Amino acid sequence: MNSTENIQNVRTGDLFDCDVGYLKDLFDAHEYPWDILPEIKVLIECLMETGIEGFTKVNDHLLVGENVKIAPSAVIEGNVILGHNTEIRPSAYIRGNVITGPDCVVGNSTELKNCILLKHVQVPHYNYVGDSILGNGSHMGAGAVCSNLKSDGKPVVIHGEADHETGLRKIGAFLGDHADVGCGCVLNPGTVIGKTTSVYPMTAVRGVIPAGMIVKSMTDIVVRE
């Protein structure tokens, strides 16, 4: 990695600037983002009971903001909250414990499960996002996926400058605000990508990538000019 100044920081506050009202307290309460994942279900259940100002409860499991568009062929199961102006495109599959902020796009054949998308997130084509958090303005190119289970089934360890034992068997990826992941990428379990970092297409990514980088390959990571 061609950087001596960039620090691998995996704390919640260094990856995400969360100002989505119904998510802010959850993000503020946890130093590390993987500790948020088990709380998604609990938060959704609470918000289903209390409601969110400006949101409509479509049924017992779906709460939507204003101007949300859901294609007839999309499948939504389990408890889901969709922020204002979010678009769920044809053949998307949302299978529970999913929260989005406003202005998100969930596209063709994209599957979401136990994850949070903050504001202006785009997962528009053939993406899988499970047990993950995608920051404001982040984007995943066509076919990019978050792998969320190790082949040996053991708990995921976040491998950065220090190793962080999570105790969780299923963790996908954490994309910092405005991170951009190219087409066909595989983000291995426990991958952390810092703010504004871009990943070239067809790259298999693992570990912690600092903010402000360009990942050409795992052996060629340079500072964004």
N, C-alpha and C positions, 0 to 999 in steps of 0.2 A: 504494500500500500504506500503510495507516494505522498505521505503526509506525516509530519511530525507535530503538527499543531492541533489536529482534530481529535477530540476526545470522544470515545465511545460511551455515550450516556444513554442508559436504558430507563431512566426515570420517567414516569408519566408526564410530569410537567415539562420535560425537555423534548418530548415527542409531540405533545398535543397542546394546543391552546383551545380549550373547550369552553365555549360560551353558549352552548345549547342549554337552555334553561332546565330542561328535564333530565339532563345528563351531568351538569356541572358538579353537583354535590358528590356524585359517584366518582368522578375523576379526581376531585380534590381530596377525597378520603383515602386514596390509595397511592402509595409512593411508586409502586411498580405496576405496569399495565396488566400483567398476567393475573394479578390479584382481583382485577375487575371482572374477569371472565365468569367465575362462579356466581357473581352477584347480578348478572344480567337477568336471569330468570326471576329473581326476587324483585328487582326493580320494576320489571314489566308487570308482574302480578299486582304490585302496589299501585302503579299508574293506571292499570285497568280498573281498579277499585275507585281511585280518587278522581280520575280523569285529568286531562290537560286542557287549559284554556285555549279555545280555538280549534280543538280537535273533536272529531265525531267518532263515536263508538259504533262501528258497522255491525259488529256482532260481539259475542262474549270473548273473542280472541283477537280482534283486529281494531286498532285505534288509528285513525288517519287524520292528518292535518288538512289544511285548505289546499284545493287544486291538485290533489293527488290523482294521478292517472294510473289505473291498473288494467292491463290488457285482459280481455276475456279468457285468453288461453293461459294466463299466468296461474300458478298454483300456490296458494298461501295456506299453510297449516300451522297449528300451534299459535302461541301468543306472539303478536307482531305489532310494532308501532312504526308508522311511516310519517316522516316529517313533511312540512308544507312543500308543495310543488315537486314532490318526488315522483318519478316515473318508473313504473314497473312494466317492462316491455314484454312482448309475446314470448311464451314458453319459459319465462323465469320461474324458478322453484324456490320458494322461501319456506323453510321447514321448522320454524319455531325459534323463539328466544332471539329475535332480531329487532334492533332499534336503528332507525336512521334519523339523521338530522334533516334539515331542509335541503331541497334542490339536488337530491341524489338521483342517479340513473342506475337501475338494475336491469340488465339487458337480456337479449336472446340467449336462452339456455344457461343462464347464470344461476348458480345455486348458492344460497346463503343459509347458514345455520349457526346459532349461538355466537352472534357477532354484533359489533357496533360500527356503523358508518357515521362519521361526523358530517359536516356541511360540504356540499358540492362534491361528493365522492362519485366517481364513475367506475362501475364494473359492467361494461356494456356488452361484452361478447364472450360467451363460453367460459366464464370464470367460475371457480369454486372458492368460496370464502367461508371457512369454518373456524370457530374458536379463535377469532381474530378481531383486531381493531384497526380501522382505516381512518387516518387523520383527514383534517379539512383539505379539500382540493386534491386529494390523492387520486391516482388513476392506475388501473390495471389494464394492460393491453389485451387483445383477443387471445384467449386460451391460457392466460396466466392464471396459476392456481396456488392456493395455500395448502400445502400438505400438513395435516394436523395430527398425524399418528406415526410414531417411530415404528420401524419394521420389527423391533423386538418388543414393542408394547410397553416399554418402561417409561417412567415419568420424564417429561421434557426438561432439559437443562439449558438455560440461556448461556451460550458461550461467547463472552465478550472479553474485556480486559480482566474481568473476574467471572467466575462461574456462578450462576444463580440457580439454585435448586428450587423448582416451582412446585413440586409435588403433584403436578397435573399430568395425566396421560395424554390429554388432547390439547395441544396449543398449535395454532397456525402461525400467523405472522402479525407483526405490529408495524404498520406503515406510518411514519411521522407525517406531519402536515406537508402537503404538496409533493410528497414522494411520487415517483412515476416508475412503474414497472412495465417493461416492454413485453411484446407479444411472445407467448410460448414459454414464459419463465416459470420455474418451479421454485417456490419459496419453501424451504425445508422447515420441519417443525421447530418453532422457537426462533425464527428469523426476525431480526429487528432492523428496520431501515430508517435512518434518520431523516429529519426534515430536508426537503428540497433535493434529496438524492435521487438520481436516475439510474435505472438498470437497463443495460442493453438487452435486446430480444434474445430469447433462447438461452438464457443464463440460469443455471441452477445455483441458488443463493442459500447460504447458511451462515449462522453466527450473527454478529452485530456489525452493521455498516454505519459509520458515522454520518452526521448531517453534512450536506453540501458536497457530496461526492458524485462521481460518475463511475459506475461499475461496468467496465467493458468485459471483464471476466473475473473470477475470484482470485486470479493472480495479477490482474491489471485494474487497480482501483486508483483513480486520480482525483485530485481536488478540482471541483467545478471552478472554472475561471470566471 
